[in-house]
Amino acid sequence: MSAGRFGVPPRVRDGVVAVGVAAALVVTGLSGEHPPGAAGVLGAVLLATAGLALAGGRRAPVVVLVVTGACAVGYQAAGYDVPAVAFLFAVYAAVRAGHRAVTVAASVAMLAALPLVGLLSGRDLGAALAQGRDALELAWLVAAAAAGEALRQAEHRADEAERTREEVAARRADEERVRIARELHDSLTHQIAIVTVQADVAVHIARRRGEEVPDALLAIQQAGREASRELRATLSALRDDDTAPPRGLDHVRELVDRARGFGLDATLTIDGDRRDVPAAVGRTAYRVVQESLTNVARHSGSATATVRIECRPDRLAITVDDDGRARPGAAPVLGVGLLGMQERVGALGGRLRALPRSEGGFRVRAELPVDTPP
């Protein structure tokens, strides 16, 4: 139970209001002219019940609306000429909760029932109408409903502003993360390229002079080329901009062909009709295959990789297997690549599993719903 303003929980505040209204109604009823005997006791009980019922206005506003209306009619019939204050509170609570149609119907019923009670009590038409007007002024009824509607709209706008603020903050955080990653990518690629070029020049000059090339220099040359290639493959997704064509299922074969260029024996199988796959799902599938093949080339020590994509009516399944060094039961290391895949897949309501296979090697399995918009 959360606390409201000034640290007072809403239910406690509702209870205090209910007790106060009940006490005011009972005191007002007993201090004026009231019927003797059983009718008087029943009327007093109805007065108290009408006020105490307001404690449940936050949880069951329609029920409270009906109870307070019935109690008001009841104690008017018993002979207590007390305004239907509790019913006005209930109208406010019901409209605030969004039950406008029910509130209008209940209010019309109350405006008709109160004069009818006066007629059944033996009063003439004029006195009965006056009794109904005194018990429930139309102006106060409209004011209570207007107050409830105004607060409902204010709360809705506040919730919408909070939601929008959170979305804007999340979007800005994502944009800043991408910007930093791109700058880091650019600077690292530039520096690695300089190291690689310098190593290539040194190796070329040494060989041209007929000198033996040091092993350390050859290692720098090879490491620079490998680091540059891995950096481009791992962070290529962050370099996409508005001018780059979107990548999807139609471009997965390019990834597999590129992996073969790295010396990996990669195969691709696509089953089913891929024309009905949403663009967002296709892009995520492309990134999952891209990151999976990059991890195979970088970490697994595998010679082969198989990519299988199943296009089903309700979901898209992507499976990437390799025969690398991973052994059954070994805990996978969740690096930036796997965490990024999990974020992409989870954003579309899908699920991703990345675990060693029972027969050895590693498997990445992603399932994306295709019938739910992202």
ZADO-734356 format. One record per residue (C-alpha): residue in three letters; x, z, y; residue number from 1. Coordinates in steps of 0.1 Angstrom, whole numbers, always signed. Example, Ala and Ser with C-alpha at 12.3 -4.5 7.8 and 13.67 -1.06 7.14 Angstrom:
BEGIN
+-----+-------+-------+-------+-----+
|  aa |    xx |    zz |    yy |   i |
+-----+-------+-------+-------+-----+
| ALA |  +123 |   +78 |   -45 |   1 |
| SER |  +137 |   +71 |   -11 |   2 |
+-----+-------+-------+-------+-----+
# end
This chain:
BEGIN
+-----+-------+-------+-------+-----+
|  aa |    xx |    zz |    yy |   i |
+-----+-------+-------+-------+-----+
| MET |    +0 |    +0 |    +0 |   1 |
| SER |   +17 |   -12 |   +32 |   2 |
| ALA |   +16 |    +7 |   +64 |   3 |
| GLY |    -1 |    -8 |   +94 |   4 |
| ARG |    +7 |    -1 |  +131 |   5 |
| PHE |   +21 |   +33 |  +139 |   6 |
| GLY |   +30 |   +37 |  +102 |   7 |
| VAL |    -7 |   +45 |   +91 |   8 |
| PRO |   -17 |   +27 |   +59 |   9 |
| PRO |   -48 |    +5 |   +63 |  10 |
| ARG |   -68 |   +23 |   +37 |  11 |
| VAL |   -62 |   +56 |   +54 |  12 |
| ARG |   -72 |   +41 |   +87 |  13 |
| ASP |  -104 |   +27 |   +71 |  14 |
| GLY |  -112 |   +61 |   +56 |  15 |
| VAL |  -108 |   +79 |   +89 |  16 |
| VAL |  -131 |   +53 |  +106 |  17 |
| ALA |  -157 |   +56 |   +79 |  18 |
| VAL |  -158 |   +94 |   +81 |  19 |
| GLY |  -160 |   +93 |  +119 |  20 |
| VAL |  -189 |   +68 |  +119 |  21 |
| ALA |  -207 |   +88 |   +91 |  22 |
| ALA |  -204 |  +120 |  +111 |  23 |
| ALA |  -215 |  +103 |  +143 |  24 |
| LEU |  -246 |   +88 |  +126 |  25 |
| VAL |  -256 |  +121 |  +109 |  26 |
| VAL |  -251 |  +141 |  +141 |  27 |
| THR |  -271 |  +116 |  +161 |  28 |
| GLY |  -299 |  +115 |  +136 |  29 |
| LEU |  -302 |  +153 |  +132 |  30 |
| SER |  -299 |  +160 |  +169 |  31 |
| GLY |  -329 |  +139 |  +178 |  32 |
| GLU |  -364 |  +138 |  +164 |  33 |
| HIS |  -363 |  +134 |  +126 |  34 |
| PRO |  -388 |  +137 |   +98 |  35 |
| PRO |  -391 |  +170 |   +79 |  36 |
| GLY |  -388 |  +176 |   +42 |  37 |
| ALA |  -376 |  +151 |   +16 |  38 |
| ALA |  -379 |  +122 |   +40 |  39 |
| GLY |  -355 |  +139 |   +64 |  40 |
| VAL |  -330 |  +147 |   +36 |  41 |
| LEU |  -331 |  +111 |   +23 |  42 |
| GLY |  -327 |   +97 |   +58 |  43 |
| ALA |  -296 |  +119 |   +64 |  44 |
| VAL |  -281 |  +109 |   +31 |  45 |
| LEU |  -286 |   +72 |   +40 |  46 |
| LEU |  -270 |   +78 |   +74 |  47 |
| ALA |  -239 |   +93 |   +58 |  48 |
| THR |  -238 |   +67 |   +31 |  49 |
| ALA |  -239 |   +39 |   +57 |  50 |
| GLY |  -209 |   +53 |   +74 |  51 |
| LEU |  -188 |   +62 |   +44 |  52 |
| ALA |  -194 |   +27 |   +29 |  53 |
| LEU |  -171 |   +13 |   +56 |  54 |
| ALA |  -141 |   +27 |   +38 |  55 |
| GLY |  -144 |    -3 |   +14 |  56 |
| GLY |  -148 |   -29 |   +41 |  57 |
| ARG |  -113 |   -43 |   +35 |  58 |
| ARG |  -117 |   -46 |    -2 |  59 |
| ALA |  -153 |   -57 |    -6 |  60 |
| PRO |  -167 |   -67 |   +29 |  61 |
| VAL |  -198 |   -85 |   +15 |  62 |
| VAL |  -208 |   -54 |    -6 |  63 |
| VAL |  -203 |   -31 |   +24 |  64 |
| LEU |  -224 |   -55 |   +45 |  65 |
| VAL |  -253 |   -53 |   +21 |  66 |
| VAL |  -250 |   -15 |   +16 |  67 |
| THR |  -249 |    -7 |   +53 |  68 |
| GLY |  -278 |   -31 |   +60 |  69 |
| ALA |  -299 |   -15 |   +33 |  70 |
| CYS |  -291 |   +20 |   +45 |  71 |
| ALA |  -301 |   +11 |   +80 |  72 |
| VAL |  -334 |    -2 |   +69 |  73 |
| GLY |  -338 |   +29 |   +47 |  74 |
| TYR |  -332 |   +55 |   +73 |  75 |
| GLN |  -354 |   +36 |   +98 |  76 |
| ALA |  -382 |   +36 |   +73 |  77 |
| ALA |  -376 |   +74 |   +67 |  78 |
| GLY |  -382 |   +80 |  +104 |  79 |
| TYR |  -346 |   +82 |  +119 |  80 |
| ASP |  -344 |   +61 |  +151 |  81 |
| VAL |  -306 |   +56 |  +150 |  82 |
| PRO |  -288 |   +24 |  +158 |  83 |
| ALA |  -273 |    +4 |  +129 |  84 |
| VAL |  -238 |   +11 |  +140 |  85 |
| ALA |  -223 |   +10 |  +105 |  86 |
| PHE |  -239 |   -24 |  +100 |  87 |
| LEU |  -221 |   -37 |  +132 |  88 |
| PHE |  -188 |   -25 |  +118 |  89 |
| ALA |  -196 |   -42 |   +85 |  90 |
| VAL |  -204 |   -75 |  +103 |  91 |
| TYR |  -171 |   -73 |  +121 |  92 |
| ALA |  -152 |   -67 |   +88 |  93 |
| ALA |  -171 |   -95 |   +69 |  94 |
| VAL |  -165 |  -121 |   +96 |  95 |
| ARG |  -128 |  -111 |   +98 |  96 |
| ALA |  -126 |  -117 |   +61 |  97 |
| GLY |  -140 |  -152 |   +65 |  98 |
| HIS |  -176 |  -146 |   +51 |  99 |
| ARG |  -194 |  -161 |   +81 | 100 |
| ALA |  -223 |  -177 |   +63 | 101 |
| VAL |  -231 |  -145 |   +43 | 102 |
| THR |  -229 |  -125 |   +75 | 103 |
| VAL |  -253 |  -148 |   +94 | 104 |
| ALA |  -278 |  -146 |   +65 | 105 |
| ALA |  -275 |  -108 |   +64 | 106 |
| SER |  -279 |  -105 |  +101 | 107 |
| VAL |  -310 |  -126 |  +102 | 108 |
| ALA |  -325 |  -106 |   +74 | 109 |
| MET |  -317 |   -74 |   +92 | 110 |
| LEU |  -333 |   -86 |  +125 | 111 |
| ALA |  -365 |   -95 |  +105 | 112 |
| ALA |  -365 |   -64 |   +83 | 113 |
| LEU |  -363 |   -37 |  +110 | 114 |
| PRO |  -395 |   -47 |  +129 | 115 |
| LEU |  -412 |   -51 |   +95 | 116 |
| VAL |  -403 |   -15 |   +87 | 117 |
| GLY |  -418 |    -4 |  +119 | 118 |
| LEU |  -451 |   -22 |  +111 | 119 |
| LEU |  -452 |    -7 |   +76 | 120 |
| SER |  -447 |   +27 |   +92 | 121 |
| GLY |  -480 |   +23 |  +111 | 122 |
| ARG |  -467 |   +13 |  +145 | 123 |
| ASP |  -482 |   -15 |  +165 | 124 |
| LEU |  -464 |   -48 |  +169 | 125 |
| GLY |  -449 |   -40 |  +203 | 126 |
| ALA |  -435 |    -6 |  +191 | 127 |
| ALA |  -422 |   -22 |  +159 | 128 |
| LEU |  -403 |   -49 |  +178 | 129 |
| ALA |  -389 |   -23 |  +202 | 130 |
| GLN |  -378 |    -1 |  +173 | 131 |
| GLY |  -360 |   -31 |  +157 | 132 |
| ARG |  -344 |   -40 |  +191 | 133 |
| ASP |  -332 |    -5 |  +196 | 134 |
| ALA |  -318 |    -2 |  +161 | 135 |
| LEU |  -299 |   -36 |  +162 | 136 |
| GLU |  -293 |   -52 |  +196 | 137 |
| LEU |  -287 |   -89 |  +192 | 138 |
| ALA |  -259 |   -88 |  +219 | 139 |
| TRP |  -240 |   -61 |  +200 | 140 |
| LEU |  -245 |   -81 |  +168 | 141 |
| VAL |  -230 |  -112 |  +184 | 142 |
| ALA |  -202 |   -92 |  +199 | 143 |
| ALA |  -192 |   -77 |  +165 | 144 |
| ALA |  -192 |  -111 |  +149 | 145 |
| ALA |  -172 |  -126 |  +177 | 146 |
| ALA |  -146 |   -98 |  +175 | 147 |
| GLY |  -142 |  -103 |  +138 | 148 |
| GLU |  -138 |  -141 |  +142 | 149 |
| ALA |  -113 |  -137 |  +170 | 150 |
| LEU |   -92 |  -113 |  +150 | 151 |
| ARG |   -94 |  -136 |  +119 | 152 |
| GLN |   -82 |  -166 |  +140 | 153 |
| ALA |   -54 |  -145 |  +155 | 154 |
| GLU |   -42 |  -133 |  +120 | 155 |
| HIS |   -44 |  -169 |  +107 | 156 |
| ARG |   -23 |  -181 |  +136 | 157 |
| ALA |    +2 |  -153 |  +131 | 158 |
| ASP |    +5 |  -161 |   +94 | 159 |
| GLU |    +9 |  -198 |  +101 | 160 |
| ALA |   +36 |  -191 |  +127 | 161 |
| GLU |   +55 |  -168 |  +103 | 162 |
| ARG |   +53 |  -194 |   +75 | 163 |
| THR |   +64 |  -222 |   +99 | 164 |
| ARG |   +92 |  -200 |  +112 | 165 |
| GLU |  +105 |  -193 |   +76 | 166 |
| GLU |  +103 |  -231 |   +68 | 167 |
| VAL |  +122 |  -240 |  +100 | 168 |
| ALA |  +149 |  -213 |   +93 | 169 |
| ALA |  +153 |  -225 |   +57 | 170 |
| ARG |  +155 |  -261 |   +68 | 171 |
| ARG |  +181 |  -253 |   +94 | 172 |
| ALA |  +201 |  -233 |   +69 | 173 |
| ASP |  +200 |  -263 |   +45 | 174 |
| GLU |  +211 |  -287 |   +72 | 175 |
| GLU |  +239 |  -264 |   +83 | 176 |
| ARG |  +251 |  -260 |   +47 | 177 |
| VAL |  +251 |  -298 |   +42 | 178 |
| ARG |  +269 |  -303 |   +75 | 179 |
| ILE |  +296 |  -278 |   +66 | 180 |
| ALA |  +299 |  -293 |   +31 | 181 |
| ARG |  +302 |  -328 |   +46 | 182 |
| GLU |  +329 |  -318 |   +70 | 183 |
| LEU |  +348 |  -300 |   +43 | 184 |
| HIS |  +345 |  -330 |   +21 | 185 |
| ASP |  +357 |  -353 |   +48 | 186 |
| SER |  +387 |  -331 |   +57 | 187 |
| LEU |  +397 |  -325 |   +21 | 188 |
| THR |  +394 |  -362 |   +12 | 189 |
| HIS |  +415 |  -371 |   +42 | 190 |
| GLN |  +443 |  -345 |   +34 | 191 |
| ILE |  +443 |  -354 |    -3 | 192 |
| ALA |  +445 |  -391 |    +6 | 193 |
| ILE |  +475 |  -384 |   +28 | 194 |
| VAL |  +492 |  -365 |    +0 | 195 |
| THR |  +485 |  -393 |   -25 | 196 |
| VAL |  +497 |  -420 |    -1 | 197 |
| GLN |  +529 |  -401 |    +6 | 198 |
| ALA |  +535 |  -396 |   -31 | 199 |
| ASP |  +528 |  -433 |   -38 | 200 |
| VAL |  +554 |  -443 |   -11 | 201 |
| ALA |  +580 |  -419 |   -25 | 202 |
| VAL |  +575 |  -432 |   -60 | 203 |
| HIS |  +577 |  -468 |   -48 | 204 |
| ILE |  +609 |  -462 |   -28 | 205 |
| ALA |  +625 |  -443 |   -57 | 206 |
| ARG |  +618 |  -471 |   -82 | 207 |
| ARG |  +628 |  -498 |   -57 | 208 |
| ARG |  +662 |  -481 |   -54 | 209 |
| GLY |  +665 |  -477 |   -91 | 210 |
| GLU |  +664 |  -440 |   -90 | 211 |
| GLU |  +647 |  -418 |  -115 | 212 |
| VAL |  +613 |  -406 |  -102 | 213 |
| PRO |  +611 |  -368 |  -105 | 214 |
| ASP |  +584 |  -355 |  -128 | 215 |
| ALA |  +571 |  -332 |  -100 | 216 |
| LEU |  +565 |  -362 |   -78 | 217 |
| LEU |  +546 |  -381 |  -105 | 218 |
| ALA |  +525 |  -350 |  -111 | 219 |
| ILE |  +517 |  -348 |   -74 | 220 |
| GLN |  +507 |  -385 |   -74 | 221 |
| GLN |  +485 |  -381 |  -104 | 222 |
| ALA |  +469 |  -349 |   -93 | 223 |
| GLY |  +462 |  -364 |   -58 | 224 |
| ARG |  +444 |  -394 |   -73 | 225 |
| GLU |  +424 |  -372 |   -98 | 226 |
| ALA |  +414 |  -347 |   -70 | 227 |
| SER |  +403 |  -375 |   -47 | 228 |
| ARG |  +382 |  -391 |   -75 | 229 |
| GLU |  +366 |  -358 |   -85 | 230 |
| LEU |  +359 |  -348 |   -50 | 231 |
| ARG |  +341 |  -380 |   -43 | 232 |
| ALA |  +321 |  -379 |   -75 | 233 |
| THR |  +311 |  -342 |   -70 | 234 |
| LEU |  +301 |  -343 |   -34 | 235 |
| SER |  +289 |  -379 |   -31 | 236 |
| ALA |  +253 |  -366 |   -29 | 237 |
| LEU |  +262 |  -348 |    +4 | 238 |
| ARG |  +273 |  -380 |   +20 | 239 |
| ASP |  +240 |  -397 |   +17 | 240 |
| ASP |  +224 |  -403 |   +51 | 241 |
| ASP |  +193 |  -420 |   +65 | 242 |
| THR |  +210 |  -454 |   +63 | 243 |
| ALA |  +219 |  -451 |   +26 | 244 |
| PRO |  +194 |  -465 |    +1 | 245 |
| PRO |  +176 |  -438 |   -20 | 246 |
| ARG |  +190 |  -433 |   -55 | 247 |
| GLY |  +166 |  -430 |   -84 | 248 |
| LEU |  +161 |  -440 |  -121 | 249 |
| ASP |  +170 |  -476 |  -114 | 250 |
| HIS |  +205 |  -465 |  -104 | 251 |
| VAL |  +213 |  -443 |  -134 | 252 |
| ARG |  +228 |  -472 |  -153 | 253 |
| GLU |  +254 |  -475 |  -125 | 254 |
| LEU |  +264 |  -439 |  -131 | 255 |
| VAL |  +269 |  -446 |  -168 | 256 |
| ASP |  +289 |  -477 |  -161 | 257 |
| ARG |  +310 |  -458 |  -136 | 258 |
| ALA |  +317 |  -431 |  -162 | 259 |
| ARG |  +329 |  -458 |  -186 | 260 |
| GLY |  +353 |  -469 |  -159 | 261 |
| PHE |  +368 |  -434 |  -161 | 262 |
| GLY |  +374 |  -439 |  -198 | 263 |
| LEU |  +343 |  -420 |  -210 | 264 |
| ASP |  +323 |  -436 |  -238 | 265 |
| ALA |  +289 |  -432 |  -222 | 266 |
| THR |  +256 |  -446 |  -234 | 267 |
| LEU |  +222 |  -446 |  -218 | 268 |
| THR |  +187 |  -447 |  -233 | 269 |
| ILE |  +155 |  -448 |  -213 | 270 |
| ASP |  +122 |  -444 |  -231 | 271 |
| GLY |   +87 |  -449 |  -216 | 272 |
| ASP |   +73 |  -464 |  -185 | 273 |
| ARG |   +93 |  -453 |  -154 | 274 |
| ARG |   +71 |  -471 |  -129 | 275 |
| ASP |   +49 |  -441 |  -125 | 276 |
| VAL |   +77 |  -416 |  -118 | 277 |
| PRO |   +75 |  -402 |   -82 | 278 |
| ALA |  +105 |  -410 |   -60 | 279 |
| ALA |  +114 |  -373 |   -56 | 280 |
| VAL |  +115 |  -369 |   -93 | 281 |
| GLY |  +136 |  -400 |   -97 | 282 |
| ARG |  +161 |  -388 |   -71 | 283 |
| THR |  +165 |  -355 |   -88 | 284 |
| ALA |  +169 |  -372 |  -122 | 285 |
| TYR |  +197 |  -393 |  -107 | 286 |
| ARG |  +215 |  -362 |   -94 | 287 |
| VAL |  +212 |  -344 |  -127 | 288 |
| VAL |  +228 |  -373 |  -145 | 289 |
| GLN |  +254 |  -377 |  -118 | 290 |
| GLU |  +265 |  -340 |  -119 | 291 |
| SER |  +263 |  -338 |  -157 | 292 |
| LEU |  +286 |  -368 |  -161 | 293 |
| THR |  +310 |  -355 |  -135 | 294 |
| ASN |  +312 |  -322 |  -154 | 295 |
| VAL |  +318 |  -340 |  -186 | 296 |
| ALA |  +347 |  -359 |  -171 | 297 |
| ARG |  +362 |  -329 |  -153 | 298 |
| HIS |  +358 |  -300 |  -177 | 299 |
| SER |  +347 |  -308 |  -212 | 300 |
| GLY |  +376 |  -328 |  -226 | 301 |
| SER |  +350 |  -350 |  -242 | 302 |
| ALA |  +355 |  -387 |  -252 | 303 |
| THR |  +318 |  -395 |  -254 | 304 |
| ALA |  +286 |  -387 |  -236 | 305 |
| THR |  +250 |  -397 |  -242 | 306 |
| VAL |  +223 |  -399 |  -216 | 307 |
| ARG |  +187 |  -400 |  -227 | 308 |
| ILE |  +157 |  -402 |  -203 | 309 |
| GLU |  +121 |  -398 |  -216 | 310 |
| CYS |   +94 |  -409 |  -193 | 311 |
| ARG |   +62 |  -392 |  -204 | 312 |
| PRO |   +27 |  -391 |  -187 | 313 |
| ASP |   +32 |  -355 |  -176 | 314 |
| ARG |   +69 |  -351 |  -173 | 315 |
| LEU |  +103 |  -366 |  -172 | 316 |
| ALA |  +129 |  -353 |  -196 | 317 |
| ILE |  +167 |  -359 |  -190 | 318 |
| THR |  +192 |  -349 |  -217 | 319 |
| VAL |  +230 |  -353 |  -213 | 320 |
| ASP |  +251 |  -345 |  -244 | 321 |
| ASP |  +289 |  -345 |  -249 | 322 |
| ASP |  +312 |  -337 |  -278 | 323 |
| GLY |  +336 |  -316 |  -257 | 324 |
| ARG |  +353 |  -283 |  -262 | 325 |
| ALA |  +322 |  -261 |  -258 | 326 |
| ARG |  +314 |  -241 |  -289 | 327 |
| PRO |  +281 |  -226 |  -300 | 328 |
| GLY |  +274 |  -191 |  -285 | 329 |
| ALA |  +298 |  -195 |  -256 | 330 |
| ALA |  +283 |  -185 |  -223 | 331 |
| PRO |  +281 |  -214 |  -198 | 332 |
| VAL |  +300 |  -210 |  -165 | 333 |
| LEU |  +275 |  -215 |  -137 | 334 |
| GLY |  +295 |  -234 |  -111 | 335 |
| VAL |  +283 |  -250 |   -79 | 336 |
| GLY |  +273 |  -282 |   -98 | 337 |
| LEU |  +250 |  -264 |  -123 | 338 |
| LEU |  +235 |  -241 |   -96 | 339 |
| GLY |  +228 |  -272 |   -74 | 340 |
| MET |  +210 |  -289 |  -103 | 341 |
| GLN |  +190 |  -257 |  -109 | 342 |
| GLU |  +179 |  -257 |   -73 | 343 |
| ARG |  +169 |  -293 |   -73 | 344 |
| VAL |  +150 |  -291 |  -105 | 345 |
| GLY |  +133 |  -258 |   -96 | 346 |
| ALA |  +122 |  -272 |   -62 | 347 |
| LEU |  +100 |  -297 |   -81 | 348 |
| GLY |   +86 |  -271 |  -104 | 349 |
| GLY |  +108 |  -281 |  -134 | 350 |
| ARG |  +133 |  -263 |  -156 | 351 |
| LEU |  +169 |  -269 |  -165 | 352 |
| ARG |  +189 |  -256 |  -194 | 353 |
| ALA |  +227 |  -260 |  -198 | 354 |
| LEU |  +241 |  -246 |  -230 | 355 |
| PRO |  +266 |  -254 |  -258 | 356 |
| ARG |  +251 |  -274 |  -286 | 357 |
| SER |  +250 |  -260 |  -322 | 358 |
| GLU |  +270 |  -289 |  -335 | 359 |
| GLY |  +296 |  -285 |  -307 | 360 |
| GLY |  +299 |  -299 |  -272 | 361 |
| PHE |  +276 |  -293 |  -243 | 362 |
| ARG |  +240 |  -302 |  -234 | 363 |
| VAL |  +222 |  -304 |  -201 | 364 |
| ARG |  +184 |  -307 |  -205 | 365 |
| ALA |  +161 |  -310 |  -175 | 366 |
| GLU |  +123 |  -314 |  -175 | 367 |
| LEU |  +105 |  -324 |  -144 | 368 |
| PRO |   +67 |  -326 |  -139 | 369 |
| VAL |   +55 |  -360 |  -127 | 370 |
| ASP |   +19 |  -351 |  -120 | 371 |
| THR |   +25 |  -323 |   -93 | 372 |
| PRO |   +36 |  -334 |   -58 | 373 |
| PRO |   +68 |  -316 |   -47 | 374 |
+-----+-------+-------+-------+-----+
# end
